[in-house]
Amino acid sequence: MAAIQRHSPVTFDAEPQKTELRDNWNIVLAYDNEGPGPWLVDLSHKTRWDYQDSRLNDAPPSGLSVPVEPGGCHMAENRLINRMNGTQASIWHLADAAPLPDSVAFTDVTEATVFLAILGSDTFRIAEKLTALDFSAPEKTTPFLLQGPFCHVPCQTVALAYQPDLSGGLLLTCSRGYAESMVDAILGSGSEFDLRPAGENRFTDWLRLSREQDKS
């Protein structure tokens, strides 16, 4: 039996320079003419789980460390865990795919949602044109989760870093059906900053450089 081909809901009007077939996803690693940034990266192939349990603060399976307060985020081993409310968290795998834990508390939402990254020095200038969510609140420490409308669409949005240089980064996810309109709105709002589509390699490099900045 032939393997099922998996497709991202995102299509960029850009020419792929380098691609890779991974876990039945055709992934663009780099596009032509990505420019110096900012960038919009499609990460919809990255594994994402919804985790719901009334005992969320108890020791969860798979060694997960769930933040105590809603809006809190925890990054460990390329896995970002976001506390949504009293009984729910989202888990985003930012590197390789991961097998779903053997528990009814977990649901794989990878193919039901779109997953995007906005990276670069003007990331939050672009975001403020698209949402009233406050990513610059002084009491917030990155990474943190905000839930609410982004481009008038209900989203989970995580500020990964907030600096006025290339370490600025934002992740967002919403229902798959909004992918095309979401991408059009973000690229349109970012055009004055020369926002361009970029491949997965750009996100991987950004994540590595951001961690090096955190350590210095």
N, C-alpha and C positions, 0 to 999 in steps of 0.2 A: 504494500500500500504506500502510495506517495505521501511524503510529509506535507502537512498543511502549511501553506505560505502565510505568514503573518504580515499585516500591513499597518503602518502608521497612518493615523487620520490626517497627518500634516503633509502638505505638498508645498515646497518652496519653488518660486520662479527663479531658480538658480541651477547652474550646471555642476553636478557632482564631479569632484576631482578624484576621490578615492572612496570606495565602498567595501563593505564586508558582509557576508552572510553569516549570521550568528543566531543560534536558537530559532531558526526559520524566519528571522527578521532580516530584511535587506537594509542595512544601516549605512548611512552616509557618514564617513569619517571626516571628510573635508570637502568644501565647495571651492570652485574657482572664485577669485576676487573677494575673499572674505574681509579684506581691509583690516585696519588697526583696531577696530571696535568702536562702539559697542556691537554685540552680537546677539542674535536670537537662535537658540539651539533646540532642536527637537530631541527630546529624551523619552519619547513615548514607549520605546522598547524596554526601558528600565523597569524591573519588577517592582510592583507597588501592592501593598496589602492594606486592608482595613481590619482593624483589631477591636472587637467589642466584647467586653466582659464586665460584669458588675463588681468583680474583684480586681480591678485594674491596678490597684496599688499593692496587691500581693505579688509574690514572686511569680512572674509570668514565664511561660515556656520559652525555649530557645535562647535563654540567657538574655532576654530583652530588658533594657533598663528604660522604663517609661517615666517621663517627667511627672512630678507630682501635680503641678498646677497647669490648668488649661492655657494653651499658648506657649508652653515650654517645649523646647526641642533638645534632643540629645543625639550627638554625632559620635559614632563609634564604628571603626572598621568599614568605612564607606557605607554605613547604614544610618539613615536619618529617621529618628522616631519623634513624632509630633503628637503632643497631647491635645486632643480636640475638646473634650468635655469630661464629665465624671466617669463615663463608661466606654469611651472610644478614643482610639489613637490611630494614626496612619503611619505606615512604615515604608520608607522609600529606599530601595537598594540602588546606590549611585555607581556601583561597579558591576560585578557579574550578577547573573541571574541566581536566584535562590529557590530551593524547594519549599513549597508551602508546608508549614508545621501541621502535624496530625492533630488538629483541634478545630472544633466547630466555631471557635471564637474568631478564626481567621478567614478572610475572603480575599482572593486574588482579584484586584480591580484593574490590572494592567491594561487589558484590552477594552475595558469599559470607559477609560478616561484618556485624556490627552495630558502630556507632561512636557513643560517648556522651561527653558532657562533663559533669562536675560542677564547678560554679563557685560561689564565695562564701566568706564568712568561716568557715563550718563545714565546708568541703569535706573536710578530713582527719580531723575528728571523725567524720564519716559513714563515711569510708573505713575507719577503724580498727575499726568495728563489723562490717565485711564481709570483711576480709582481715588476714592476719598479715604482709603485705608492709610493710616499714619505710620510710615516706615521710619520716620526720623524722630520719633518720640524719645527724649533723652533718657527715660527710665528703662528703655529696652536694651538688652544685650543680645547680640547675634550669637547663634541663630535663634529666631523666634518665629512663631506661626501667627498669622492673622487670617481670619475667615470672614468672607463677605464678598460683595460684588467687585469684580475686576472686569472692565469692559461690559458692565451691567450683567455679568454672568456670575453665579455663585461659585466661588473658588476657595481652595486652600492655597495660601501663599506664604512662602517662607523666605525671610530675609537672611541670606547666608552670611553676608558681610556688608558693612556700610562704611566705606571709605571713599574719598574723592579720587581714587585712582583705579587701576585695572582690577582691584580685588572686589569691587562692588558686584554683588550677585544676588539674583532673585530667582526662586523656583516657584512655579504655579501649576496646579492641576485642576481640571474641571471635567465635566461630562464630555465624552468623545464627540458628540454631535455638534459641539460648539467650536471644534478645531479650526475650521476654515475661517469663520468670522473672527475668531480670537486672533489668529495669525495676521489677518488683514488689518485689524485694528491696531495691533502692536507695531507692525511694520510701518503703517501709516503715521502713527504718532511719533515713531522714532526716526522718521525720514530726515527731520531737520538736524539730527545728531549723526546721520549716516549709519543708522542701524542696518545690519546686513545679516542674512542667514549664515550660519556656520555649522560645521559638522561636530560629531561627538568628540573628536580629538581636541577641539577648542575648549570644551567643558572639562575634559580630563586634565589638560594643561592648567586651566584656571584653578581647578580644585587643588592641584599639587602646589602651585605658587601661593595660593591663599593659605595653605597649611604652613608653608615655609615662613610666610609673613607672621603668622600667629606665634611661631616658635622663636622668632627673632626679637 
